């Protein structure tokens, strides 16, 4: 999901409108196969619209009849057993997973809208990719091998958090003899034991809530715990306690940067407890990795941009002293520790023409400041190019091509022409 695609997806000819009778629809597995064949990420089913797939972030309607209430109910109920149907009809919401053998797994959300059943299915590759295959920042390998503490992966829905976490669990599984317990809603990537022993628990099937699972996880002797989402005070408190007692905890939040993440956690607690959780967090937090997805400049695929905050002694002090607003400047100046701000990452992308200026400004938390930095960078690049051309004319040499930003290592590295980004 992170690696850019080399060519646009083909239209699936087997689903041409000419080949489908107006009153017939493919089954749910056929629709999911269509999604996978088109290299899409999501399948949307709702009444009065044909099935819709999302490819490279853009919605595309399939050449099929509009769905009736009976169609959406039949398609979505075919994924559920009687117990899940009963729960859905009682609660009007259902999160679950579904597998297509040798194709992929899917995260499924069933809901009601305007009195009719609807559904969204997110494609999860059958095999989790490695940190290297996804070209993720290499510091994630270091964070994955820490003995204890909390590592938070944050970002909006659909930004690839689950894929990043799966790559981290995969790295631990390949390199460390330990016991990993994941608590997910639902289970997305399935991890087979390698060096580690991996147990995966799903909400609704294996446990009732994240908090319930965390209350009992200590008696299961884990070394590494993955919490699918820290949704409430009790879950956050238990996760922090697990990190304090010598466990490595991975978790996600729907926040966009490190300072906001820290504030969100602290603000969940009542005022009389905030000093205590601030102190606990200053000791247990190891890193915040925030990510977002941008369309590539060539409009083929999407690519992630990251902000990485490492809990150095200076940042721990800022957390403890409630000066989280000063963390931004610490990230900007903390490259020697592996830190990078989102705007710095976006600026490197713009330098390498990987994304458009419009896309980068849309993702920046301070678009005006990013625009100013981009203008200065372009002016300096033009001045350097003119100087190099003059030098080349004087000495019969071609101007230098410069260097590309190595997105996996977080620093500049010269690359040969034709190397894959």
For each residue, the residues with C-beta under 8 A, 3 or more apart:
1: 41 125 134 160 163
2: 129 134 135 136 160 163 164 303 304
3: 129 133 134 135 301
4: 296 300 301 302 303 421
5: 8 9 39 56 300 301
6: 300
7: 300
8: 5 56 300
9: 5 37 38 39 40 55 56
10: 13 37 38
11: 38
12: 15 34 37 38
13: 10 16
14: 19 34
15: 12 19 20 26 34 62 63 64
16: 13 19 20 63
17: 20 63 64
18:
19: 14 15 16
20: 15 16 17 24 25 26 63 64 65
21: 24
22: 65
23: 65
24: 20 21 65
25: 20 64 65 67 71 75
26: 15 20 30 31 34 64
27: 30 31 75 78
28: 31 32 75 76 78 79
29: 32 33 100
30: 26 27 33 34
31: 26 27 28 34 35 43 45 51 62 75
32: 28 29 35 36 43 98 100 103 104 106 121 123
33: 29 30 36 37 100 103
34: 12 14 15 26 30 31 37 38 53 62
35: 31 32 38 40 42 43 53 121 123
36: 32 33 39 40 100 103 104 123
37: 9 10 12 33 34
38: 9 10 11 12 34 35 53 55 60
39: 5 9 36 55
40: 9 35 36 43 53 54 55 60 123
41: 1 54 55 57 122 123 158
42: 35 53 54 120 121 122 123 158
43: 31 32 35 40 51 52 53 54 106 119 120 121 123
44: 51 52 53 54 59 118 119 120
45: 31 51 52 67 72 75 76 118 119 120
46: 49 52 67 72 113 116 118
47: 67 68 69 71 72 113 114 116 118
48: 66 67
49: 46 52 61 66 67
50: 61 62 63 64 65 66 67
51: 31 43 44 45 61 62 64 67
52: 43 44 45 46 49 59 60 61 62
53: 34 35 38 40 42 43 44 59 60 62
54: 40 41 42 43 44 57 58 59 60
55: 9 38 39 40 41 58 60
56: 5 8 9 295 299 300 301 302
57: 41 54 293 295 302
58: 54 55
59: 44 52 53 54
60: 38 40 52 53 54 55
61: 49 50 51 52
62: 15 31 34 50 51 52 53
63: 15 16 17 20 50
64: 15 17 20 25 26 50 51
65: 20 22 23 24 25 50
66: 48 49 50
67: 25 45 46 47 48 49 50 51 71 72 75
68: 47 71 72
69: 47 72 73 115 116 117
70: 73 74
71: 25 47 67 68 74 75
72: 45 46 47 67 68 69 75 76 116 117 118 119
73: 69 70 76 77 116 117
74: 70 71 77 78
75: 25 27 28 31 45 67 71 72 78 79 119
76: 28 45 72 73 79 80 110 117 118 119
77: 73 74 80 85 117
78: 27 28 74 75
79: 28 75 76 96 98 108 110 119
80: 76 77 84 85 88 94 96 110
81: 84 85
82: 85 86
83: 86 87
84: 80 81 87 88 94 96
85: 77 80 81 82 88 89
86: 82 83 89 90
87: 83 84 90 91 94 204
88: 80 84 85 91 92 93 94 110
89: 85 86 92
90: 86 87
91: 87 88 94
92: 88 89 111 112
93: 88 109 110 111
94: 80 84 87 88 91 108 109 110 111
95: 107 108 109 185 186 203 204
96: 79 80 84 108 110 186 204
97: 105 106 107 108 124 186 187 188 202
98: 32 79 105 106 108 121
99: 104 105 106
100: 29 32 33 36 103 104 105 106
101:
102: 126
103: 32 33 36 100 126
104: 32 36 99 100 123 124 125 126
105: 97 98 99 100 123 124 125 126 188 189 190
106: 32 43 97 98 99 100 121 122 123 124
107: 95 97 121 122 124 186 188
108: 79 94 95 96 97 98 119 120 121 122 186
109: 93 94 95 119 120 121
110: 76 79 80 88 93 94 96 117 118 119
111: 92 93 94 117 118 119 120
112: 92 115 116 117 118
113: 46 47 116 118
114: 47
115: 69 112
116: 46 47 69 72 73 112 113
117: 69 72 73 76 77 110 111 112
118: 44 45 46 47 72 76 110 111 112 113
119: 43 44 45 72 75 76 79 108 109 110 111
120: 42 43 44 45 108 109 111
121: 32 35 42 43 98 106 107 108 109
122: 41 42 106 107 108 158
123: 32 35 36 40 41 42 43 104 105 106
124: 97 104 105 106 107 162 188 189
125: 1 104 105 128 129 189
126: 102 103 104 105
127:
128: 125 163 166 167 169 170 189 191
129: 2 3 125 133 134 163 166 167 170
130: 133 134 167 170 171 174
131: 134 136 138 140 141 144 167 168 170 171 408
132: 135 136 408
133: 3 129 130 167
134: 1 2 3 129 130 131 163 164 167
135: 2 3 132 407 408 421
136: 2 131 132 140 164 167 304 408
137: 140 289 306 308 338 407 408 409 410
138: 131 141 142 408 409 410
139: 142 143 287 308 310 338 410
140: 131 136 137 143 144 164 167 168 171 289
141: 131 138 144 145 171
142: 138 139 145 146 338
143: 139 140 146 151 168 286 287 289
144: 131 140 141 151 168 169 171 172 175
145: 141 142 171 172 175 176
146: 142 143 149 151 248 286
147: 246 248
148: 243 246 247 248 284
149: 146 243 248 249 284 285 286 311
150: 239 240 243 249 250 251 281 284 285 286
151: 143 144 146 168 248 249 250 251 286 287 288 289
152: 250 251 252 253 261 285 287 288 289
153: 161 164 165 168 250 251 252 289 290 291
154: 161 252 253 254 255 256 257 258 261 288 289 290 291
155: 159 160 161 254 255 256 290 291 292
156: 159 254 256 292
157: 254
158: 41 42 122 293
159: 155 156 291 292 293 304
160: 1 2 155 163 164 291 293 304
161: 153 154 155 164 165 252 291
162: 124 165 166 188 189 252
163: 1 2 128 129 134 160 166 167 189
164: 2 134 136 140 153 160 161 167 168 289 291
165: 153 161 162 168 169 226 250 252
166: 128 129 162 163 169 170 188 189 191
167: 128 129 130 131 133 134 136 140 163 164 170 171
168: 131 140 143 144 151 153 164 165 171 172 250
169: 128 144 165 166 172 173 180 182 189 191 198 224 226 250
170: 128 129 130 131 166 167 173 174 191
171: 130 131 140 141 144 145 167 168 174 175
172: 144 145 168 169 175 176 178 180 196 224
173: 169 170 176 180 191 193 194 195 196 198
174: 130 170 171 194 195
175: 144 145 171 172 195
176: 145 172 173 195 196 223
177: 195 196
178: 172 195 196 197 223 224
179: 196 197 199 220 221 222 223 224
180: 169 172 173 191 196 197 198 199 222 223 224 225 226
181: 199 200 201 217 220 222 224 225 226
182: 169 187 191 198 199 200 201 225 226 228
183: 201 203 207 210 213 214 217 225 226 227 228
184: 187 188 200 201 202 203 226 228
185: 95 202 203 204 210 228 229
186: 95 96 97 107 108 202 203 204 205
187: 97 182 184 190 200 201 202
188: 97 105 107 124 162 166 184
189: 105 124 125 128 162 163 166 169
190: 105 187 200
191: 128 166 169 170 173 180 182 198 200
192: 198
193: 173 196 197 198
194: 173 174
195: 173 174 175 176 177 178
196: 172 173 176 177 178 179 180 193 224
197: 178 179 180 193
198: 169 173 180 182 191 192 193
199: 179 180 181 182 220
200: 181 182 184 187 190 191
201: 181 182 183 184 187 206 207 213
202: 97 184 185 186 187 205 206 207
203: 95 183 184 185 186 206 207 208 209 210 213 228
204: 87 95 96 185 186 208
205: 186 202
206: 201 202 203 213
207: 183 201 202 203 212 213
208: 203 204 212
209: 203 212 213 235
210: 183 185 203 213 214 227 228 229 230 231 235
211: 214 215 232 234 235 238
212: 207 208 209 215 216
213: 183 201 203 206 207 209 210 216 217
214: 183 210 211 217 225 227 235 238 239 242
215: 211 212 238
216: 212 213 219 220
217: 181 183 213 214 220 222 225 242
218: 222 242 245
219: 216
220: 179 181 199 216 217
221: 179
222: 179 180 181 217 218 225 247
223: 176 178 179 180 247 248
224: 169 172 178 179 180 181 196 247 248 249 250
225: 180 181 182 183 214 217 222 239 242 247 248 249 250
226: 165 169 180 181 182 183 184 249 250 251
227: 183 210 214 230 235 239 249 250 251 252
228: 182 183 184 185 203 210 251 252
229: 185 210 235 251 252 253 254
230: 210 227 235 236 239 251 252 253 265
231: 210 235
232: 211 235 236 268
233: 236 237 268 269
234: 211 237 238
235: 209 210 211 214 227 229 230 231 232 238 239
236: 230 232 233 239 240 265 268 269 277
237: 233 234 240 241 269 277
238: 211 214 215 234 235 241 242
239: 150 214 225 227 230 235 236 242 243 249 251
240: 150 236 237 243 244 277 280 281 284
241: 237 238 244 245
242: 214 217 218 225 238 239 245 247 249
243: 148 149 150 239 240 247 248 249 284
244: 240 241 280 283 284
245: 218 241 242
246: 147 148
247: 148 222 223 224 225 242 243
248: 146 147 148 149 151 223 224 225 243
249: 149 150 151 224 225 226 227 239 242 243
250: 150 151 152 153 165 168 169 224 225 226 227
251: 150 151 152 153 226 227 228 229 230 239
252: 152 153 154 161 162 165 227 228 229 230
253: 152 154 229 230 261 264 265
254: 154 155 156 157 229
255: 154 155 260 261 264 290
256: 154 155 156 260 290 292 365
257: 154 260 261 288 290 307 328 342 365
258: 154 261 262 288 290 307 309 327 331
259: 262 263 324 325 327 328
260: 255 256 257 263 264
261: 152 154 253 255 257 258 264 265 288 290
262: 258 259 265 266 281 285 288 319 324 327
263: 259 260 266 267 324
264: 253 255 260 261 267 268
265: 230 236 253 261 262 268 277 281
266: 262 263 269 274 277 278 281
267: 263 264 274
268: 232 233 236 264 265
269: 233 236 237 266 273 274 276 277
270: 273 274
271: 274
272:
273: 269 270 276 277
274: 266 267 269 270 271 277 278
275: 278 279
276: 269 273 279 280
277: 236 237 240 265 266 269 273 274 280 281
278: 266 274 275 281 282 319 320 322
279: 275 276 282 283 320
280: 240 244 276 277 283 284
281: 150 240 262 265 266 277 278 284 285 319
282: 278 279 285 311 316 317 319 320
283: 244 279 280 316
284: 148 149 150 240 243 244 280 281
285: 149 150 152 262 281 282 288 311 316 319
286: 143 146 149 150 151 310 311
287: 139 143 151 152 308 309 310 311
288: 151 152 154 257 258 261 262 285 307 308 309
289: 137 140 143 151 152 153 154 164 306 307 308 309
290: 153 154 155 255 256 257 258 261 306 307 308 309 342
291: 153 154 155 159 160 161 164 304 305 306 307
292: 155 156 159 256 304 305 342 363
293: 57 158 159 160 302 303 304 305
294: 302 303 304 305 349 355 359 360 363
295: 56 57 299 301 302 355 356 359
296: 4 299 300 301 302 303 354 355
297: 353 354 355 356 359
298:
299: 56 295 296
300: 4 5 6 7 8 56 296
301: 3 4 5 56 295 296
302: 4 56 57 293 294 295 296
303: 2 4 293 294 296 349 354 355
304: 2 136 159 160 291 292 293 294
305: 291 292 293 294 342 345 346 349 355 363
306: 137 289 290 291 340 342 345
307: 257 258 288 289 290 291 331 340 341 342 345
308: 137 139 287 288 289 290 331 338 339 340 410
309: 258 287 288 289 290 315 327 330 331 334 339
310: 139 286 287 315 334 337 338 339
311: 149 282 285 286 287 315 316 319
312: 315 316 330 334 337
313: 316 317
314: 317 318 330
315: 309 310 311 312 318 319 327 330 334
316: 282 283 285 311 312 313 319 320
317: 282 313 314 320 321
318: 314 315 321 323 324 326 327 330
319: 262 278 281 282 285 311 315 316 322 324 327
320: 278 279 282 316 317
321: 317 318
322: 278 319
323: 318 326 327
324: 259 262 263 318 319 327
325: 259 328
326: 318 323 329 330
327: 258 259 262 309 315 318 319 323 324 330 331
328: 257 259 325 331 332 341
329: 326 332 333
330: 309 312 314 315 318 326 327 333 334 339
331: 258 307 308 309 327 328 334 339 340 341
332: 328 329 341 344
333: 329 330
334: 309 310 312 315 330 331 337 338 339
335: 338 339 340 410 411
336:
337: 310 312 334
338: 137 139 142 308 310 334 335 410
339: 308 309 310 330 331 334 335
340: 306 307 308 331 335 344 345 410
341: 307 328 331 332 344 345
342: 257 290 292 305 306 307 345 346 363 364 365
343: 346 347 364 365 366 369 370 373
344: 332 340 341 347 348
345: 305 306 307 340 341 342 348 349 407
346: 305 342 343 349 350 355 360 363 364 370
347: 343 344 350 351 360 370 373 374 377
348: 344 345 351 352 405 407
349: 294 303 305 345 346 352 354 355 360 405
350: 346 347 353 354 355 357 360 374 377
351: 347 348 377 381 405
352: 348 349 404 405 421
353: 297 350
354: 296 297 303 349 350 421
355: 294 295 296 297 303 305 346 349 350 359 360
356: 295 297 359 360
357: 350 360 361 371 374
358: 361 362
359: 294 295 297 355 356 362 363
360: 294 346 347 349 350 355 356 357 363 364 370 374
361: 357 358 364 367 370 371
362: 358 359 367
363: 292 294 305 342 346 359 360
364: 342 343 346 360 361 367 369 370
365: 256 257 342 343
366: 343 369 370
367: 361 362 364 370 371
368: 371 372
369: 343 364 366 372 373
370: 343 346 347 360 361 364 366 367 373 374
371: 357 361 367 368 374 375
372: 368 369 375 376
373: 343 347 369 370 376 377
374: 347 350 357 360 370 371 377 378
375: 371 372 378 379
376: 372 373 379 380
377: 347 350 351 373 374 380 381
378: 374 375 381 382
379: 375 376 382 383
380: 376 377 383 384
381: 351 377 378 384 385
382: 378 379 385 386
383: 379 380 386 387
384: 380 381 387 388
385: 381 382 388 389 399
386: 382 383 389 390
387: 383 384 390 391
388: 384 385 391 392 399 400
389: 385 386 392 393 399
390: 386 387 393 394
391: 387 388 394 395 397 399
392: 388 389 395 396 397 398 399
393: 389 390 396
394: 390 391
395: 391 392
396: 392 393
397: 391 392
398: 392
399: 385 388 389 391 392
400: 388
401: 417
402:
403: 412 413 414 415
404: 352 412 413 414 415 421
405: 348 349 351 352 411 412 413
406: 409 410 411 412 413 415
407: 135 137 345 348 410 421
408: 131 132 135 136 137 138
409: 137 138 406 413
410: 137 138 139 308 335 338 340 406 407
411: 335 405 406
412: 403 404 405 406
413: 403 404 405 406 409
414: 403 404
415: 403 404 406 419
416: 419
417: 401
418:
419: 415 416
420:
421: 4 135 352 354 404 407
